[in-house]
Amino acid sequence: MKHTVFVDGQEGTTGLRIHEVLAGRPDIELLRIDPGRRKDTAERKRLLNAADVAFLCLPDDAAREAAALVDNPRTCLIDASTAHRTAADWVFGLPELAPGQRDRLRATKRIANPGCHATAFILLLRPLVDAGLVAPTAQVTATSITGYSGGGKKMIAEYEAGGDPVLQAPRPYGLGLAHKHVPEMAFHGGLTARPIFMPVVANFYKGLAVTVPLQPGQWRDGATAQDVQRAYEAHYRGERFVRVMPLSDPATLQAGGFLDVQACNDTNRVDLFVFARERQLLLAARLDNLGKGASGAAVQCMNVHLGVDEGLGLVA
């Protein structure tokens, strides 16, 4: 049995990658819009409603408009924009979030794909909140370093053109403390307080690592780094796309203490780390911002929803 799939916004980085992942699958029939009709609302509506699954790879306002065009109750929408990530009537597209999340993804017709920074942050924080190791009221900070592909076609073109010395150094951004991923980071991370979040874009194509430091008072008194490590191992036991690395990962420390931000590139995998010294912890998560951080996560959610092998077409 073939499932029909339409990507609205197939020209963007995420849409193109979804097409690449699905193109070779015999169980998928890709519906394609004529390039000259990409902005034809009637044609887009026809294709959206003809699909078993429609991916929205669009800016927020355009994603809301596209969602409003769908009146076929059998069409499942997977929205890669920020528009619906904390909406009560959309299910957050992170199967590893909590027990029962896959059941919710199978049952729904509205899935909000997580942001790349948010995916890493939530996978770090949610298990600790659920285990009582970090209080929901904790005031936490996070830093993320990411490749420039996360900025979309315009930023990719700027970096690949070369010649601008400003682009050679890492560039912190989101300094207004209102990055668009922060609401979902707090909400799905189980936090009642907004984290302070600073992303940094650097001169490499893809790869992402989020780090969260925890000082004494930010995590449970009397708990140990081993308790944190065990919470991750318990939460992610059996998950094919989440790898919990050894406590204070010896391989990383023996490599000069440098974390390879690009080690998960071209996979749908997330690596989680706990580095510890006395009562200080440094939590880290790395992933491919175009894989588990975008298109890979969307395809994984589609697989869950359709009831096929969750890893079909994806690399662990």
Long-range contacts (C-beta under 8 A, 24 or more apart in sequence): 1-27, 2-26, 2-27, 2-28, 2-29, 3-27, 3-28, 3-29, 3-52, 3-53, 3-306, 4-28, 4-29, 4-31, 4-50, 4-51, 4-52, 4-53, 5-29, 5-30, 5-31, 5-51, 5-52, 5-53, 5-54, 5-55, 5-302, 6-30, 6-31, 6-33, 6-47, 6-48, 6-50, 6-51, 6-53, 6-54, 6-55, 7-54, 7-55, 7-57, 8-44, 8-47, 8-48, 8-54, 8-55, 8-56, 8-57, 8-58, 8-66, 9-55, 9-56, 9-57, 9-58, 9-62, 9-80, 10-57, 11-38, 12-57, 12-58, 12-152, 12-153, 13-149, 13-152, 13-153, 13-156, 13-290, 13-294, 14-57, 14-80, 14-290, 14-294, 14-295, 14-298, 15-55, 15-57, 15-80, 17-290, 17-294, 17-295, 18-55, 18-57, 18-295, 18-298, 18-299, 21-295, 21-296, 21-299, 21-313, 21-314, 22-299, 22-313, 24-313, 25-312, 25-313, 27-308, 27-312, 41-69, 44-69, 45-69, 45-70, 48-72, 48-75, 49-75, 51-75, 52-76, 52-306, 53-77, 53-78, 53-302, 53-305, 53-306, 54-78, 55-79, 55-80, 55-298, 55-302, 56-80, 56-81, 57-81, 67-110, 73-109, 74-109, 75-109, 76-108, 76-109, 76-110, 76-111, 76-302, 76-305, 77-109, 77-110, 77-111, 78-111, 78-113, 78-298, 78-301, 78-302, 78-305, 79-110, 79-111, 79-112, 79-113, 80-113, 80-294, 80-295, 80-298, 82-115, 82-180, 82-181, 82-184, 83-112, 84-110, 84-112, 85-112, 85-114, 85-115, 85-118, 85-183, 85-184, 85-187, 85-188, 86-183, 86-184, 86-187, 86-188, 87-112, 92-184, 92-188, 93-297, 93-298, 93-300, 93-301, 94-119, 94-122, 94-123, 94-188, 94-297, 95-300, 95-301, 95-304, 95-310, 96-123, 96-235, 96-236, 96-239, 96-241, 96-242, 97-122, 97-126, 97-188, 98-126, 98-130, 102-304, 105-301, 105-304, 105-305, 106-304, 106-305, 106-307, 108-305, 111-301, 111-305, 113-294, 113-297, 113-298, 113-301, 114-184, 114-188, 114-293, 114-297, 115-180, 115-181, 115-184, 115-293, 116-146, 116-150, 116-181, 116-208, 116-287, 116-289, 116-293, 116-294, 117-142, 117-144, 117-146, 117-179, 117-181, 117-185, 117-197, 117-199, 117-208, 117-210, 117-293, 118-181, 118-184, 118-185, 118-188, 119-270, 119-287, 119-292, 119-293, 119-297, 120-144, 120-208, 120-209, 120-210, 120-270, 120-285, 120-286, 120-287, 120-293, 121-181, 121-185, 121-189, 121-195, 121-197, 121-210, 121-212, 121-285, 122-184, 122-185, 122-188, 122-189, 123-242, 123-270, 123-272, 123-285, 124-210, 124-212, 124-272, 124-283, 124-284, 124-285, 125-185, 125-189, 125-190, 125-191, 125-212, 126-188, 126-189, 126-190, 126-235, 127-231, 127-232, 127-234, 127-235, 127-236, 128-219, 128-228, 128-231, 129-189, 129-190, 129-191, 130-190, 130-235, 131-231, 131-234, 131-235, 132-220, 133-219, 133-220, 133-223, 133-227, 133-228, 133-231, 134-214, 134-218, 134-219, 134-220, 135-220, 136-190, 136-191, 136-192, 136-193, 137-191, 137-192, 137-193, 138-191, 138-193, 138-218, 138-219, 139-193, 139-195, 139-196, 139-218, 140-191, 140-193, 140-195, 140-196, 140-212, 140-214, 140-218, 141-195, 141-196, 141-197, 141-198, 141-212, 141-213, 142-185, 142-195, 142-196, 142-197, 142-198, 142-210, 142-211, 142-212, 143-197, 143-198, 143-199, 143-200, 143-210, 143-211, 144-197, 144-198, 144-199, 144-200, 144-208, 144-209, 144-210, 144-211, 145-170, 145-199, 145-200, 145-201, 145-202, 145-208, 145-209, 145-261, 146-199, 146-200, 146-201, 146-202, 146-207, 146-208, 146-289, 147-201, 147-202, 147-204, 147-205, 147-206, 147-207, 147-208, 147-261, 147-262, 147-289, 148-201, 148-202, 148-203, 148-204, 148-205, 149-205, 149-206, 149-289, 149-290, 150-201, 150-206, 150-208, 150-289, 150-290, 150-293, 151-201, 155-201, 156-205, 159-203, 167-203, 168-203, 169-203, 170-200, 170-201, 170-202, 170-203, 171-200, 171-201, 171-202, 172-198, 172-199, 172-200, 173-198, 173-199, 173-200, 173-201, 174-198, 174-199, 204-261, 204-262, 206-262, 206-265, 206-288, 206-289, 206-290, 207-261, 207-262, 207-263, 207-264, 207-265, 207-286, 207-288, 207-289, 208-261, 208-286, 208-287, 208-288, 208-289, 208-293, 209-259, 209-261, 209-284, 209-285, 209-286, 210-284, 210-285, 210-286, 211-282, 211-283, 211-284, 212-282, 212-283, 212-284, 213-280, 213-281, 213-282, 213-283, 214-280, 214-281, 214-282, 214-283, 215-279, 215-280, 216-279, 216-280, 219-281, 225-274, 225-276, 225-281, 228-274, 228-276, 228-281, 228-283, 229-274, 232-272, 232-274, 236-272, 240-310, 240-311, 240-316, 241-268, 241-269, 241-270, 241-292, 241-300, 241-311, 241-314, 241-316, 242-269, 242-270, 242-272, 243-269, 243-270, 243-271, 243-272, 244-272, 245-271, 245-272, 245-273, 247-274, 247-276, 248-274, 248-275, 248-276, 249-273, 249-275, 259-284, 259-286, 260-286, 261-286, 264-288, 264-291, 264-292, 265-291, 266-291, 266-315, 267-291, 267-292, 267-296, 267-314, 267-315, 267-316, 268-292, 268-296, 268-297, 268-299, 268-300, 268-311, 268-314, 268-315, 268-316, 269-315, 269-316
